[in-house]
């Protein structure tokens, strides 16, 4: 197994910021497959020689096929304060993706989603059925376009399961590599990556910004090859985003 410490970008007494590799679960489920939450708890227990189970609070999650930045809380107080930032939309979660077609320069998607547990898919409801679903809002900005594909940044306002994937497919711009929502598209790892996290430290209040482009995974962890034509654009974003 790859060294889990290589995935940690920041660690202090109150939180851990780590990279989730694509295809790894955020949290354990019935499959029993490896998950980042459990790996980090084991890392804390071993590093700090903690008896029993180590506390590590889940603040937000990421779909299994998707990779990128996640923050975990090491104390219950930090977990409560980070969760409050999620609710208040002051913890910024920004993604990059590659989608089919030429996406608009800037756009906001506001839809109502419902999940089908049997197929593990999410669909957008028509407006007259919106009370049966959960509101999902995201904001997009197209960075580059080539060969009928767009590199897009997404800022989440809400955090629903499969939100970006389902909304972009409904918008007419499904993600490359997403066999669930773009079954006729090219294969490979899904072209969606959690690239930026920005939030106030839950104890000190200091503003923290973490940026990591796809392709920066250490230790040989994979990334979606659909991002490779846009490496220069991603490098530019990586330099720009810490300053925003």
Secondary structure, DSSP 8 states (H G I E B T S, - for coil): ---GGGGEEEE-SSEEEEEE-TT-BSS--TT---BHHHHHHHHHHHHTT-SS----EE-----TT-EEEEEEESSHHHHHHHHHHHHTT-SEEEEEEEEES---SEEEEEEEEEEETTTTEEEE--GGGGGGSEEEEEEEEEEEEETTEEEEEEEESS--TTHHHHHHHHTT--BTT-TTT-TTS--SS-SEEEEEEEEE-TTT--EEEEE--TT--GGG----GGGGGGHHHHHHHHHHHTT-
